[in-house]
Amino acid sequence: MICVLGATYKEISLLLSSLVNVQSLNLGKSCLWQGKIKKQNLIVALTGIGPVNAAYLTTLLLEKYPIKMVVLTGCGGAFPGIGLELGNIALANEEIWAEAGAYTEEGWRSLAEINLPYWDKEGKRLFHRFSLKGLHTEFFGKEISNLLSSETFKIGPFITVLASTGNQQRLKVLKQRFPEGICENMEGAAVAQICQMYKLPFLEIRGISNFLGEYRRSNWEIDLATNNVQKIIIELLERHQKWPF
Ligand SMILES: O=C(O)c1cccc(C(=O)CC[C@H]2O[C@@H](n3cnc4c(=O)[nH]cnc43)[C@H](O)[C@@H]2O)c1
């Protein structure tokens, strides 16, 4: 069974309308829908915005259901000038916490630099970066590349924040800290950590709704971004009736 998570209703609504034999369920304080797309058993769940909501529901789901893979979707902000436009698609090959660490006299130091793991168990230490490089990301990266042109699809590190980057000053800090970052969001690193703790493959695929560095909500293309990315996920689910991971 595959689980697809989104923070807001808009980010999962198209997926929900594609589900057949749908059952609406409550889990803890959250809601989810169970159904099928072709032969694929699917849970689609609404996390709410932010890392606490996302980690809460991911944990409940992984404890209760035989989930083999988690997909997080929704809209996201693009780093300007990297070739991503509004409505384009981004796939994460790494999840990074923008802040986790310490502000010292010499500046920000990451969790790894101050040797303070968020998770240190069973021989695994997790700091502020979670690599998603592996067979599943490669496989779906290639699959999406077959569906979209290289101008409208990029793979790279996603940055997770508590506050979106709405001015140039903050953008400059993030670009200096993570020059390879392509997309910002508010849930990715939280779900990535839970999936690594449970040793499960995790994909994050987002549609670009806005650019970092300005906070003009009227310019955000949330509908375009969330529809485009859900169409891709539905296409992947229909093409591959048994996902190989
Ligand atoms: O007002 C609305 O209808 C609405 C619908 C969906 C999302 C929102 C948001 O306020 C965005 C936060 C939400 O979306 C992700 N996101 C999108 N762009 C960014 C960004 O530039 N920086 C951080 N997060 C972003 C995020 O993952 C949240 O879940 C409003």
The ligand as a MOL file (V3000), in Angstrom:
LIG
                    3D

  0  0  0     0  0            999 V3000
M  V30 BEGIN CTAB
M  V30 COUNTS 30 33 0 0 0
M  V30 BEGIN ATOM
M  V30 1 O -4.3210 30.1440 0.7230 0
M  V30 2 C -4.4310 29.0100 0.2490 0
M  V30 3 O -5.4400 28.5920 -0.3560 0
M  V30 4 C -3.2860 28.0960 0.3910 0
M  V30 5 C -3.3350 26.8120 -0.1480 0
M  V30 6 C -2.2320 25.9910 -0.0360 0
M  V30 7 C -1.0820 26.4650 0.5900 0
M  V30 8 C -1.0580 27.7410 1.1320 0
M  V30 9 C 0.1310 28.3100 1.8120 0
M  V30 10 O 0.0500 29.2230 2.5700 0
M  V30 11 C 1.4820 27.7870 1.5730 0
M  V30 12 C 2.0590 26.9780 2.6910 0
M  V30 13 C 1.9980 25.5310 2.3150 0
M  V30 14 O 2.4700 25.3580 0.9910 0
M  V30 15 C 3.8430 24.9740 0.9670 0
M  V30 16 N 4.5850 26.1160 0.4080 0
M  V30 17 C 4.3040 26.6630 -0.7820 0
M  V30 18 N 5.1640 27.6360 -1.0720 0
M  V30 19 C 6.0200 27.7360 -0.0410 0
M  V30 20 C 7.1470 28.5760 0.2200 0
M  V30 21 O 7.5400 29.4440 -0.5800 0
M  V30 22 N 7.7950 28.3890 1.3900 0
M  V30 23 C 7.4070 27.4410 2.2740 0
M  V30 24 N 6.3480 26.6300 2.0640 0
M  V30 25 C 5.6600 26.7620 0.9150 0
M  V30 26 C 4.1850 24.5800 2.3940 0
M  V30 27 O 4.6790 23.2660 2.4130 0
M  V30 28 C 2.8770 24.7100 3.1930 0
M  V30 29 O 2.2480 23.4730 3.3620 0
M  V30 30 C -2.1540 28.5510 1.0420 0
M  V30 END ATOM
M  V30 BEGIN BOND
M  V30 1 2 1 2
M  V30 2 1 2 3
M  V30 3 1 2 4
M  V30 4 1 4 5
M  V30 5 2 4 30
M  V30 6 2 5 6
M  V30 7 1 6 7
M  V30 8 2 7 8
M  V30 9 1 8 9
M  V30 10 1 8 30
M  V30 11 2 9 10
M  V30 12 1 9 11
M  V30 13 1 11 12
M  V30 14 1 12 13
M  V30 15 1 13 14
M  V30 16 1 13 28
M  V30 17 1 14 15
M  V30 18 1 15 16
M  V30 19 1 15 26
M  V30 20 1 16 17
M  V30 21 1 16 25
M  V30 22 2 17 18
M  V30 23 1 18 19
M  V30 24 1 19 20
M  V30 25 2 19 25
M  V30 26 2 20 21
M  V30 27 1 20 22
M  V30 28 1 22 23
M  V30 29 2 23 24
M  V30 30 1 24 25
M  V30 31 1 26 27
M  V30 32 1 26 28
M  V30 33 1 28 29
M  V30 END BOND
M  V30 END CTAB
M  END
